[in-house]
Amino acid sequence: CSSDLLDSLLQEILFKMTSTQQAVKTSNAVTLKGSAAMVSEFFNYGINSILYQRGIYPAESFKRKQEYGLTLLVSTDTEVNKYLENVLAQIKDWLEERKIKRLVMVLSNVSSKEVLERWEFKIEHETETGDDGKVKFVNNAVKDEKTIKGEIRDVIRQITASVTFLPLLDCLCSFDILIYTNNDTEVPTEWGESDPCYIINSEEVKLRSFSTKVHQVSAAVSYKTDL
């Protein structure tokens, strides 16, 4: 009887351990859709941080928000938010479809149209080798959400610290979002084609990267040195 009781207890303990391990694995699961949401959310806060740090809009047109363990500034301008909402919704869809290769944010002199800064975020779609030896895209991965947000926090911090080395923008500036997609991507009719908006004789600083294990995003900023 004691042996049967011991076996029963061992089975119960084993079951509880397995259930706990499964729960942890589930909480750390990253799906393609979830990864797309995290990356597009990063773009929202990253773009807003650039707009604030580079003085593209008045400081009073931003509000504070807590995210990634940081106090971030987000625009309260209705037109800016409407524009970003539309762009980021499309980016999220393209991330899920693996149609997007990079997002570029361009800051230009309003009067001369000259490009002064070019913030580039390169997007890589993570791959893995299956049991059959074939390389395939990752649709589901396991990575702690806290770790992902920590990596995103480090990128945001670098954007915030960029004012220490970027030249002062002492003119009225505007911004544009450029999206690099696959050739077969169906683009909304209101979107137009653009040139790359490269900066001649520019300096480039590479920033940190982050990965959800489904998507990887690496950042860099190019800027005009002789303002």
C-alpha positions in Angstrom: 0.0 0.0 0.0 2.8 2.4 0.9 4.4 1.6 -2.4 1.2 2.4 -4.3 0.8 5.6 -2.4 4.5 6.6 -3.1 3.9 6.0 -6.9 0.8 8.1 -6.8 2.6 11.0 -5.1 5.4 10.8 -7.6 3.0 10.8 -10.5 1.2 13.8 -9.0 4.5 15.7 -8.4 5.6 14.9 -11.9 2.3 16.1 -13.4 2.6 19.4 -11.4 6.1 20.0 -12.5 5.2 19.4 -16.2 2.2 21.7 -16.0 4.3 24.5 -14.4 7.0 24.1 -17.1 4.3 24.2 -19.8 2.8 27.4 -18.3 6.2 29.1 -18.3 6.8 28.1 -21.9 3.4 29.4 -22.9 3.9 32.7 -21.2 7.2 33.2 -23.1 5.7 32.1 -26.4 6.1 34.6 -29.3 3.9 34.2 -32.3 4.2 35.9 -35.7 1.2 38.1 -34.9 2.5 39.0 -31.4 5.9 39.8 -32.7 4.5 42.1 -35.4 2.5 43.9 -32.7 5.6 44.4 -30.5 7.7 45.6 -33.4 5.1 48.1 -34.7 4.6 49.3 -31.1 8.4 49.9 -30.9 8.2 52.0 -34.2 5.4 54.1 -32.7 7.5 55.0 -29.6 10.7 55.2 -31.5 9.3 57.7 -34.1 7.7 59.7 -31.3 11.0 59.8 -29.4 12.8 61.1 -32.5 10.2 63.7 -33.2 10.6 65.0 -29.6 14.3 64.7 -29.2 15.0 66.4 -32.6 12.5 69.2 -31.9 10.4 68.6 -35.0 7.3 69.6 -33.0 7.1 71.9 -29.9 7.8 70.2 -26.6 4.3 71.2 -25.3 2.7 69.1 -27.9 3.9 65.9 -26.3 2.7 64.0 -23.2 4.5 61.6 -20.9 3.8 57.9 -21.0 5.4 55.0 -19.1 6.6 52.1 -21.3 9.5 49.7 -21.2 10.4 51.0 -17.8 11.0 54.4 -19.3 9.2 57.7 -19.3 8.5 58.3 -23.0 7.1 61.3 -24.9 4.3 60.8 -27.4 2.7 63.4 -29.6 -0.7 64.8 -28.8 -1.1 66.3 -32.3 -4.2 64.9 -34.0 -2.8 65.0 -37.5 0.5 63.4 -36.5 -1.3 60.6 -34.6 -3.7 59.9 -37.4 -0.7 59.7 -39.9 1.3 57.3 -37.6 -1.8 55.2 -36.8 -2.4 54.6 -40.6 1.3 53.9 -41.3 1.8 51.6 -38.4 -1.3 49.6 -39.0 -0.1 48.9 -42.5 3.4 48.1 -41.2 2.0 45.6 -38.7 0.1 43.8 -41.5 3.3 43.7 -43.7 5.3 42.4 -40.7 2.8 39.5 -40.4 3.1 38.9 -44.1 6.9 39.3 -44.1 6.6 41.9 -46.9 8.6 44.6 -45.2 12.4 44.9 -45.2 13.1 48.3 -43.5 11.5 51.4 -42.2 13.3 54.8 -42.7 12.4 58.0 -41.0 13.7 61.1 -42.9 14.0 64.6 -41.4 14.2 67.4 -44.0 14.6 71.2 -44.1 11.1 72.5 -44.9 12.4 75.4 -47.0 15.2 73.7 -49.0 13.8 70.1 -48.9 17.3 69.0 -48.1 17.5 65.7 -46.1 19.3 66.4 -42.8 18.8 63.0 -41.0 18.0 59.5 -42.0 16.9 57.0 -39.3 17.0 53.5 -40.7 15.5 50.4 -39.0 16.4 47.2 -40.8 14.0 44.3 -40.4 15.1 40.7 -40.7 12.7 37.8 -40.6 14.3 35.1 -38.4 14.8 31.6 -39.8 15.4 28.1 -38.5 16.4 24.8 -39.9 13.6 22.2 -39.7 14.0 18.4 -39.0 14.0 17.9 -42.8 17.1 20.2 -43.1 15.2 22.9 -44.9 15.5 26.6 -43.8 12.1 28.1 -43.0 10.8 31.3 -41.3 10.1 31.2 -37.6 6.3 31.5 -36.9 6.5 30.7 -33.2 9.4 31.2 -30.8 10.2 31.2 -27.1 11.7 34.4 -25.6 10.9 36.1 -22.3 8.8 39.3 -23.0 10.8 41.1 -20.2 14.0 40.4 -22.1 12.5 41.7 -25.4 11.3 44.9 -23.7 14.7 45.3 -22.1 16.4 45.2 -25.5 13.8 47.7 -26.9 14.5 49.9 -23.9 18.2 50.0 -24.8 17.4 51.1 -28.4 15.0 53.9 -27.1 17.7 55.1 -24.7 20.2 55.4 -27.5 17.6 57.4 -29.5 17.2 59.7 -26.5 21.0 60.0 -26.1 21.5 60.9 -29.8 21.2 64.6 -29.0 24.7 64.4 -27.6 26.3 63.8 -31.0 23.8 64.9 -33.6 24.1 68.4 -35.0 21.5 70.9 -33.9 18.6 71.3 -36.3 18.2 75.0 -36.2 15.6 75.2 -39.0 12.0 74.2 -39.5 12.0 70.5 -40.3 9.4 68.0 -41.5 9.5 64.2 -41.4 8.6 61.4 -43.8 8.3 57.6 -43.4 9.8 55.4 -46.1 9.0 51.7 -46.3 11.1 49.2 -48.2 8.9 46.2 -49.2 9.1 43.1 -51.4 8.5 43.7 -55.1 5.2 41.8 -55.1 3.7 43.9 -52.3 0.3 45.5 -52.9 0.7 49.1 -51.8 -2.3 51.3 -50.8 -3.3 53.8 -53.5 -2.6 56.8 -51.2 1.0 55.8 -50.9 3.5 57.1 -53.4 6.9 55.9 -54.6 10.0 57.7 -53.2 13.7 57.9 -53.8 15.9 56.6 -50.9 16.6 60.2 -49.6 20.3 59.5 -49.0 22.5 62.2 -47.5 25.6 63.1 -49.4 28.8 63.0 -47.4 27.0 61.8 -44.3 28.2 60.3 -41.0 26.5 57.1 -39.8 26.1 55.8 -36.2 24.9 52.3 -35.7 22.6 51.8 -32.8 21.6 48.7 -30.9 19.3 46.0 -32.2 16.6 43.8 -30.7 15.0 40.5 -31.5 11.7 38.8 -30.7 13.1 35.6 -32.1 10.6 36.0 -35.0 11.7 39.5 -36.1 15.0 41.2 -35.6 15.3 45.0 -35.9 18.7 46.8 -36.2 18.9 50.6 -36.1 21.2 53.3 -37.4 21.2 57.1 -38.0 22.9 59.0 -40.8 23.2 62.8 -40.6 24.5 65.8 -42.4 27.6 67.1 -40.7 27.9 70.5 -42.3 24.7 72.2 -41.3 
